[in-house]
Every structure is written in structure tokens, then in C-alpha cells.
Amino acid sequence: MERKLKEALFETANQYNFPEKVNMTEILVVKRKKSFKKTGFILIPGCICLLLFMVFDIPQGIANLFKSEEISHTYSDYLVHDGYYYIPTENKVDKKELDQQLGEVTRIGGWTYLQEGDTQLYIPGTKYYSIIGTPETEKIGVELWGGTKQEPKIVGYEVLERKEALEEIDNSKVFGGKGDEKEVNMALANIREHVPFLHEFKSKDLKPSMVSLENDGQHYSVLTYYIPSDYEGENSKVIYFFQYEKGYKNTQGAGDFNHDSSKALLSFTLNGVNWTQYQSTMDSYFKGEKDNVIFEVSSQNYTSNEVKKFIESLSLTSK
């Protein structure tokens, strides 16, 4: 793009004959007689300045890359019930005023796709109820927990008031996800459309649990976590996979990919990717390169041989 802009600049400049010397007195006199000359001297340099700005301001233009951003919701403090936001009030309700149990909180945190019982406020296991004499389409009651970590207990019940229905999510803007299968899969689908080098593990023994898309203004990077496909919440096995274009300025730090680059353990080639295993504080660490793309793979509670098997399933998945 830069080369084409420069060619356009030179072509535009060559269409005009600029004087070797400019007499400002003559110009000021002529401007009263022939105003179009003044216009010419303003427009031509102006066009050239615009082209120069475009040529040398490339990084700012490239900065409009996609990246993971948390999807904002209508409310920050809420509990989801029946497709609506229920917001805490300052009112409390007695246990004897509660009627039927409506649901139970199963997860807490910031999710893109909200579902029944999702909340930013109440711990998993918290139950919520209808209130006698009050339609649940208006208000509900929820448990309030206190005590200690060792001995938690219910200390009261809070009234929540129904507000707006859940907003519709623009799927095309989802570029990151964690812990939610729908969210992670949607993010990966979008990343495949925009990142030309995206690779994914195709082993039937793994599934993605987290994905994040970032950029440094000129290059993309994708961080993905994989867990066992039969994961049920108690397994601590994780594959960490970081891929990025050569020249990417990594602002995430070493973290899960900390290794000693002076201590190579072995080298091999798989599917056109040149890999080297290095000594690491993780259970294993591999670094590969292909077509100016860098791949880093590390593991927690997976052996080097297991990770190497997974690497064999690595495939380009970009559209």
C-alpha cells in the first residue's frame, strides 16, 4: 500500500512544472488580478501534503484491527431470570414471604451470552424465589449469604426488581471468550474470518476453553487455552497456545510461555512447521515457525510426548 501511495504522489507531482525560485512579491501582486493562480498554489501543495500524510501515517491506519473486547450489557449489577434483568433494591423480605423457588445461580462473572441465573453479585448456589402476593414479572427475592468461608450462612433475603429484557448480542463483534462454549466457538468463528494464519488443534482429546484476539497496531496475535474434551470441572490439564505474526510486539509478558532459549532439548518438523523444544518452568514448552508466523505451545500436567502428539493435529483453519 505504501508503494502505491508513493507512486501516486510522484505521478501527481510530475503533472506540474514548479518554478525553481518563487518571488513572493510577484505572487502577492498577481493574486489580486488572477485569483485562480492563488487557488492552484494552495490546492496542489495541499494534495501533496495529504498524500504524504497517507504514506507516512500507515501505522495509524493499520491500527483499526479487530481484538477481544468485553461485550457491555445494559446493567452491571443484575441477576438474570426468564430473559430479563432483575436489579437489587434496598428492600428486604422475610423468609415466610417467599413462595416457590425459581432457580439457582450456577455461574458468576462477565459473560457475553447471558443465561438463566447469571449474575455479577451472588455466589453459585444462591437460590431465588417468587414473593407471595407479588407477580414474579415485577419482583423476586434472592438469598443473601454471609458468615465465614468455613461456615457460610444465609443472613437475609433481598428484593430484586425486573427491568429490561436481555439485549440481543451482535455475534460479529465477539472476538474473545472464556469458560462458555458458545462464546468461545463464536469468537473462533469470527477470528477465522479475519486472521489469515489461525491454526487450531484438531485432536479429539482437546477442546478450546478460552480464546483472545489482540493486535499491536500492525500484527495479530491469538491466545487459546485447550482442556480435555471430557473436562467436567475437576481436571487441571491445560494446553496453552500462542500464535502471532513475526514482528508482533508482545505486551503480555512471558507468563505461561516462560522458557530458556539457550537450552534447546530437541528439534523436529511437523506439517511444515519447524519446532524446537526448550527447557521451561512449565511441564513442556515448544516453539515453532512457518511462513513468518510464530507458534508457542506450553502445557500443564501434560507430558512432552502428549503435547507432541497434539502438535501433529495442528491445522490451518482460517477462511
N, C-alpha and C positions, 0 to 999 in steps of 0.2 A: 504493500500500500504506500509506503514511504517513497519508493522509487517512482511510482506512478504520479504522485503529487509533485515530486521534484521535476519530472518531465513536463507536467502541465505548467509549472511555474516558468521553466525556461522557454517553452513554446509561446506562452503569453508575452513574456518579456521581449522575445525576438520579433514580435509583430510591430514593435515601436522603435523609432530612432530617437534615443535620448541624447541631448546635447552634451558635449564634453565639459562645457562650462555653463553655469547658469548665472545670468545677471539679474539680481533681484529687483533693481530699479526698473529695468525694462518690463519685467513681469508685472510689477505693480501698476505701471502706466497702461500696459496692454489690457489689464483686467477691466478697465473702465470702458474700453472700446469693444472688446470681444470677450464676452463672459464665458463662451463655450470653452475657451482655452483654459480658463481657471478650473472649469469642471473637469477637463481632461487631466490636468495635473493633479487633481485631487483623487479622481476615480482610479486611475492607473496605479499609482503607488498604493492606494487603499486595497485594490485587488491583490497586489503582490504581497502586502502585509498579511492579508487574510490567508493566502496560500502558505506563506512562511509559518504562520501560526498553526495551520493544519499539519504541516510537515513536522514541526518540532514539538508538537503537543500530542504526539501519538500515545504516550503512556496514559494520559488522562482519558483518551477515547477508549482505550482498551480496558480501562478500569470498570466499565459497565458490564462486568461478568456476573454470572449468577453465583450465589452462595447460600449456604444454610442460614436461615433466619427463623426465629421462633414466630409461629403464627399467633397474632394477637387475637384475644377474644373480647367480647363485649364487657365482661366483668373479670376482675382479678380474684375476688373472694366469692366463692359460689359452691353449691352442690347441685349436680345435675339429676333431675328426676323427670321422667316422661317427656324428654325432649325440650325441657325448659330449664332456665337458670333459677335457682332458689337462693336468695340472698339473706344473710343473717340480719336479724333485727335486734333491738336492745331488750326485747321481751323474752321472758322465760315462761315455761309451762310446767305444771306439776305432772308427775308420772301418771296419776289417776285420770288425767285429762287426755292421755294418749289412747288412740284406738288401735288400728291394725298396723303391723309392720309393713312398710312399703319397699324397703330394700336395705342394702348394707354396702358400705364403702369397701371396695376391693383394691383400689389403687389411688395414689395421691401423687400430684405433680403436674407439670405443664405438658399436656397432650395436644396434638393437632386435631385429631378426631375424637371429640368427647363422646362418652357413652354413659349409660345409667350408673349413678353412684360416683362419678368422677368429681374430684374436689381438690382444692388447694389448701383446705383448712382442717379437715378431720382425718384422723388416723384410720388405716384399714381396719375393718371390724366394727366400725361405728355404725349403728343402726338408726334408721329414721322412720317416722310414723305419721299416720294421719292424726288429726286432732278432733276429738268429739265435738260435734256441732259446727265444725268449720270445714268447708269443702277443700279437698287437697289441691284443687286448682287455684286456691288462694294462699293457703299457708300449710306448713307441715312442721313437725317437731323433730329435733335431732339430739342424740346423746352428746353430753359434754364430759370428757374424760379428764381426770386429774390424778392425784396421788403421786406415787413414785414409779420409776421404771420397774422396780422389783414388785411393787404392789399397786398397779393401776386400779382406779375405781371410777364409777360414774358419779359425778358431782352435781349433775343437774341436766336440764333439757332446755334447748334453745329453740325459739320460733324462727322459721325461715319463711320469707315471703316470695311468692312467684313473680318473676319478671318476664323478660322477652324470651322467645323461643331461641334455640341454638342457631347461630348464623351458619350459612352454607359456606363450606370451605372451597376456595379456588385451588383445585388439585394441581394446576400448572405451576403454582408457586411453592410447592412442597419440595425442598431440596435437602432435607435432613430429617432424621427420625431416630428414636431410641426406645427400645422396650415394647413397641407396639408394631405388630406385624404389618398391619395395613399402612401405617405411617412410613415404615422402613421400605416396604415394597413400592409405595408410590414415589418416594424420594429416588430410589434406584431407577425407576422407570423414567423419571424426568432427567436424571443425570445421564442416562444412556443417550438421551436425545441431544445433549449439549457438550458432553465431554468425549472427544474422539478416541481417547486412549483407554477408556474404562475397561478393566479386567475384573472378573469375579471368579470365585471358587465354585466349581460345579459338582463337587463331591456330595453324594447323597448323605454323608455323615455330618454335614455342616449346614447351618442356616444363618443368614445375617441378622444380627440383633441391634446394630447401630450403624448409621452412615452419616457422614458430614462432608459437605462440599465447601471448599474455601478457595480463595484466589489471592494473589499478591498484587493484583492490578494488571498483570500480563500473563500469568500462568495459573492453571487449575491444580488443585490437589484434592484427593478423595481419601478419607479415612473410614475404614469399615471394621467392625468387630464381628467375628463369627463365633457361634457357640454350637454345641452338639445339636443335631436335628431332633433328638429326643429329649431335649432340655425340659425339665419340669420345675425349675426354680431352686434346685439344690446343688447343681453341678458347677464347679468353679473353672472348668476348662474354657479357655478363650484363645482364639487366633486374632492377632492384631495385624491389619493390613493397611499400609500407607503407600499410595501411588501418586506420582506427581511428575510434571514436565521438568526436564533438566533446566536448571537456572531458577527454579522456584525458590523464593526466599521463605524458608520455613520459620514461622513465628511461634510454632507450638512447642519447641524445645525437644529434647531427646525423649524424655518420658519412657514410654513402653518400647522404644527402639534404641535405647542406650546400648552401645557396644564398643569394643576396642578394635578400631580399624587396622591396627598394627598386628593383630593376631587372627589371621585367616586360618580356618580349620580345613576347608575343602572347597573346591570349585567344580562346577558342572554346568551343562547347558540343557534346558528343557523347553520345548516348543519355541525355540529361537531366542529364549531369554538366557543371558549369561549370569549365572548365580554364584555367589560366594557366601559361605557360612563363616561367621565371625564369633569370637568369644563374647559372651554377653552376660549381663546380670539376670536376663530372662532365661527361661528354660531352653530356648533356642532363638537364634536370630539369623536371618538370611537377607541378602541384598542382591537385587538383580537389575539388569539394564537391557532395554531393547528400544530401538528407534527413538532415542532421546527421551525415553520415559524411565524413571527410576521406580523400583518396587522394593519395599521393605516389609518383611514378614517376621513377626516375633510371636512367641507362644507362652501361655501359662498352663502348666500341667499337661502339656503335650510334649512328647519326645521329639528329637530332631528327625528321626525316621518317620514318625507320623506326619510331621509338618512337610517333609519332602514329598510324601505321598499326596498330600493336599495340593502342593505346588504343581504336581503333574496334572491336576484338574483345572488349573488356571486358564481362563479363556477370555478373549476379547468379546465384549458384549455390546459395545457402542453401536448405535443405529447408523 
